[in-house]
Amino acid sequence: QVQLVESGGGLVQAGDSLRLSCAASGRFFMLYAMAWFRQAPGEEREFVGGITWSGGNTAYVDSVKGRFTISRDNPKKVLMDLQMNSLKPEDTAVYYCNAHRYKSPTYWGQGTQVTVSS
C-alpha cells in the first residue's frame, strides 16, 4: 500500500530550527518527485519546496529561500527531509509531504503541525 508519513513537527520559538521528515513506502517511490506543502488556518495549501526524483534539483517558494532546505535519501529508502532554519511565526502551518509523477497518482501524507511562537 502506498503511504507517506511525516514526522518532526512541533512548537518552537522564532529563530529556532526544525527538521521534518517524510518516509515513503512503495517500491517505485524512488522514481517520484517529492515536495512539501503547507496550510495555515484559513489559508489555501501552498507549495513550499520540491525535489526531483534524483535529488539533483530543488525549488522553493520565495518566502523560504535561504532558510529551508530539502534533501532526499533514495538508496536506503525513500526519505525526504525539510530542514527549516530561522523560523518565523508566519511559517506556522500544517506541513504536508507530497509525491508526484507524470501520468501517475499524486500522494499526500497526513500532515504534521509546525507552530512558531514570537
C-alpha positions as CSV (number, residue, x, y, z in Angstrom):
1,Q,0.0,0.0,0.0
2,V,1.3,3.5,-0.9
3,Q,1.9,5.6,2.1
4,L,3.6,8.9,3.1
5,V,4.3,9.5,6.7
6,E,5.6,12.9,8.0
7,S,7.3,13.4,11.4
8,G,9.2,16.1,13.2
9,G,6.7,18.8,13.7
10,G,6.4,20.7,17.0
11,L,6.3,24.0,18.8
12,V,9.4,26.2,18.6
13,Q,10.3,29.9,19.0
14,A,11.0,32.4,16.3
15,G,14.6,31.9,15.1
16,D,14.8,28.3,16.0
17,S,15.3,25.4,13.6
18,L,13.2,22.3,13.0
19,R,13.6,19.3,10.7
20,L,10.7,17.5,9.1
21,S,10.9,14.0,7.6
22,C,8.7,12.2,5.1
23,A,9.0,8.4,4.8
24,A,7.6,6.9,1.7
25,S,6.6,3.2,1.3
26,G,6.2,1.5,-2.1
27,R,8.8,0.1,-4.4
28,F,8.5,2.8,-7.1
29,F,8.7,5.9,-4.9
30,M,12.3,6.5,-5.8
31,L,11.1,7.5,-9.2
32,Y,8.7,10.2,-7.9
33,A,9.4,13.8,-7.5
34,M,8.6,14.9,-4.0
35,A,7.5,18.2,-2.4
36,W,6.5,19.9,0.8
37,F,3.3,21.9,1.0
38,R,1.8,23.8,4.0
39,Q,-1.5,25.1,5.0
40,A,-2.1,27.8,7.6
41,P,-5.6,28.2,9.3
42,G,-8.0,29.9,6.9
43,E,-5.5,29.8,4.0
44,E,-5.1,27.6,1.0
45,R,-2.5,24.9,0.8
46,E,0.7,26.4,-0.7
47,F,3.9,24.9,-2.2
48,V,6.9,25.2,0.0
49,G,9.6,23.4,-1.9
50,G,10.2,20.4,-4.1
51,I,13.0,18.0,-5.2
52,T,13.3,15.8,-8.3
53,W,13.4,12.1,-8.2
54,S,17.2,12.0,-8.4
55,G,17.6,14.8,-5.8
56,G,19.6,16.8,-8.4
57,N,17.3,19.8,-8.5
58,T,15.3,21.7,-5.9
59,A,12.9,24.6,-6.0
60,Y,11.5,26.8,-3.2
61,V,8.9,29.4,-2.7
62,D,10.5,32.8,-2.3
63,S,9.4,33.2,1.3
64,V,11.6,30.3,2.5
65,K,14.6,30.6,0.1
66,G,17.8,30.7,2.1
67,R,16.1,29.3,5.2
68,F,14.7,25.9,4.2
69,T,16.5,23.1,2.5
70,I,15.0,19.9,1.1
71,S,17.0,16.7,0.7
72,R,16.2,13.1,0.0
73,D,17.9,9.7,0.5
74,N,16.9,7.2,-2.1
75,P,19.5,4.5,-1.7
76,K,18.4,3.5,1.7
77,K,14.7,4.1,1.5
78,V,12.7,7.0,0.1
79,L,13.1,9.6,2.8
80,M,12.7,13.3,2.2
81,D,13.7,15.9,4.8
82,L,12.9,19.6,5.2
83,Q,15.4,21.5,7.2
84,M,13.9,24.7,8.4
85,N,16.1,27.4,9.9
86,S,15.4,30.9,11.2
87,L,11.7,30.0,11.6
88,K,9.2,32.8,11.7
89,P,5.7,32.9,13.1
90,E,4.4,33.1,9.6
91,D,5.8,29.6,9.0
92,T,3.2,28.2,11.3
93,A,1.1,25.7,9.4
94,V,0.4,22.1,8.9
95,Y,3.1,20.7,6.6
96,Y,2.3,18.0,4.1
97,C,4.5,15.7,2.2
98,N,3.7,15.1,-1.5
99,A,4.9,12.6,-4.1
100,H,4.0,13.0,-7.8
101,R,5.0,11.7,-11.1
102,Y,3.7,12.3,-14.7
103,K,0.8,10.0,-15.5
104,S,0.7,8.6,-12.0
105,P,-1.5,9.3,-9.0
106,T,-0.4,12.1,-6.6
107,Y,0.1,11.0,-3.0
108,W,-0.2,13.0,0.2
109,G,0.9,12.5,3.8
110,Q,-1.4,13.1,6.8
111,G,0.4,16.3,7.7
112,T,2.5,17.5,10.7
113,Q,1.9,20.7,12.7
114,V,4.6,23.3,12.9
115,T,3.9,26.2,15.3
116,V,6.4,29.1,15.7
117,S,5.8,31.4,18.6
118,S,7.1,35.0,18.5
